Amino acid sequence: MSGSHIPNIRELDLFIDIDDANFEALMRGSYVQNFPPQVEMITEGDSSDFLHIVLSGSVELFATWNGRETSMDTVLPVSTFILAATINDAPYLMSARTLEKSRIVMIPSQDVRSVFKADANFARAIVTELGIRYRSTVKSKKNLKLRTSLERLANCLLREWEAAGGHMEFELTTEKRRLASLLGMTPENLSRAFKSLQAYGVSVDGAKITVADPEDLRRFAKPSPLIDDRTL
């Protein structure tokens, strides 16, 4: 693997405190691969041979059952996936495909497990990372089980509005069909939900969203930090 990628990887919380020799051992067995868009990199049910790190581009995690498919998450640079399968030497529970041209680091899972046993700092970092992801999963389940589809969309738009700096107009960061899947909706239900939110000052033009009255939308959405705050 080119040495130019190593500083970005080393700065990840997962690797920042690892012993130099152990980090070098992980990097020796790793390699970087460029993937074009819409390439399925891993398939749910397969053995977890590698820990993946997204250096550039973006990756969609998704799952299928009985002819149906749902989007689970989007992985952006610089971050890892799917860590739990790697540590437990277990099959992947999700598939992954590139959304755009992406550069991915692939670290053999066997090496990750070996260093996990040998390096206490690395082990603590992995436990912390898995804890963060567990809490994210709990928030996602609360969002799906406690809110209506309209409330889920309203809170999603509030988060996007805040991420865009509170400007009245902003672009959706996720394609609508994928957004519907992430919110547990069909594309048709998403379209109807957008129309229902017009009563709270929301208008849609393609990917452009206008939030004319954020406080009115907030009163309807009732955001909760225990669901919506990604830092908790």
N, C-alpha and C positions, 0 to 999 in steps of 0.2 A: 504494500500500500504506500502511496506517495506520502512523504513526510509533511506535505503542505496541509493535509487534512487532520493531522494528529492534534494540533492545538485546539481546534474546534471540539474535538471529541474529549480531550483532556479537561476542558472547561465545563463539561456536563456535570451536574451534581452527582451523577452515578460514579464518575471516575476521578473527580477532583482531588480526593484524599487517598486514593489508592497508592500503594507502594510503587515506586518507579519500576522496579524489576518486574512486578506483577503486571503493571500496565504494558510494559514492553512485551511481555509474554503474550498478552491478549492481542496486541497489534501485529505481532509476528505471524500469527495464523489467520489474520483478517485480510480482506481485500475489498476494493471499491468497484462497484459495477454501475454503469449508466443504463437506465431503463427508459424506453420510449413510453408515451402515454398509453393508458388502458392495457397495461401488461399485468396479468395476475402473477404475483411474486410468490405467494404462499397460498395453500388451500386448506380450509378447515378439515380437521381429521388427520392431516399429515403429521409426521413426527417433526418436532421443533429442532431442526438441525442448526439454526443460526439465530443469533440475536441481531436484529437489524437496527441501523441508525440512519435516519433521513438527514442527509447533508444539504440537499437542495431539492426543490420541487415539492410535491405533496403526495400522500398515500391515503387511500380510503380503506378502512377496515369494514368488512361487511360479512353477513351471514346468510345462509339459505336454508330452507326447509320446505319440503313438499311442494316444490315448484315456486316458492315465494322467496323473495330476497329483501333484505333490509340493510340500510346503512347504519353502522355502529359508531364510527368516529372518523375524524380526519387527523392525520399525523403530519405536522409541519416541522421544518428545520429549526433547530437541530435537536432531535429527540429520538427515543428508542421505541420499538415495538417488537414482538409481544413478549415482555419480560417474564411474566408468570409461567408461561409454557416452557421457556428456556430453563428457568431455575428448577422447575418440578419435573423436567424431562418428560413432559406430557404432550399429547397432541394439541395442535392449534385449535382453538375454539372459534376462530374467525379466519376468514380469508383476507388477503390484502392485494390491492392493485394500485398502480400509479394513476393519478389524475392528470398528470402532465409529465414532461420529461423530468426524470428524477435521478439523483445520484445517491446511492445507498451503500453504506458500510455493512459488511456481513462478518460477524464474529462467530466462530464455531461455538455452539452451545456447550459442548464438552469442556472447552477452555474456560468459559464463563463459570461453569459449576466448579471447576478445579480451583480457580482463583477465589471464588466465593468461600470455599472451605479454608483457604490459606490466609486470606487477608481480612482482618476484622473490620477495617474501615470500609472496604468494599461491601462486606456483608451488611453493615449498618446502613450504607447508602441504598442497597437493594431493598432492605426492609422498609426504609423511609419511602422509597419510590413506590413500592407495592401498596403501602398504606395510603399514599396520596391517590393512587388509582382506585383503591377500594372506596375511598370517600367520594370520589368522582362518580363511581358506579351507584352508590347510595343516593346521591343527589339526582342522578338521572332517573332512577327508579321512582323517587318521590315525585319528580316532575311528571312522569308518565302516569302514575297511579293516583295522584292527588288533584291533578288539574285537568280541566277539559281541554280539548284540542285548541279552542280559541284562546284560552288562558296561556297555553304553552307557546303559541305563536306570539301573543302579545309580549310575554316576557322575553322571548327570543329577540324580538324587534327592539325592545328596550336595551338589551345587552349590545346589539349591533349599533344602535344609536349612540350609546355611551362610548363604545370602542371607536366610533367615527368622530369623536370629539364633541358630541352634542349638536352637530349641525342638523338643520331641519331636513336636509336631503342627504342621502347616502346610498351606496351601492351594496346590495346583498353580497356577502362573501362566499355564499354557497349557492350552487345552481338549484332552482326551485324543486326539481324532482328529488334531488338528494336531501334538500331541506325538509320536504314532506316526509321522507323516510326517517330522517333523524328525529322528527317530532312525532312519529307514530301515526302518520296521516297518509291518505292517498293524495295524489296530485289534485284530484277533483275537490277533495275536502279542503286542501290548502287554498285553492282558488276561492272557494266559498268563504273560508275564514278571513281571507284578506278583504273580501267585500263586506263582511260583518264588522270588521274593524274600522271601516269608513266612519262609523258613528263616533269613533274616538280619535278622529283626526288623522287616520292613516290612509294614504293613497299610494297606488302602485302603478308604475309605468315600466314594464319589462323588469329589469333588475334594479331599477331606481325606486327607492322607497322615500316617501315624504311623511314625516311625523310633525303635523302642524301644532299639536297640543300635547307635548310629552307628559304633562302632569295629569291630564285626563286619561291618557293611556296607562299611566302608572297607577292611578286610582282603580282602574279596572283590573290591571294585571296583578296587583298586590305582590310585588317581588319580595322574596325572602332571602336573606343572606345565607340561610342554611340550605338553600337550593341553588341560588343563582350566583353566589359569590365564589369564584373559582380559586380564590386565595385562602379560603377557610378549610 
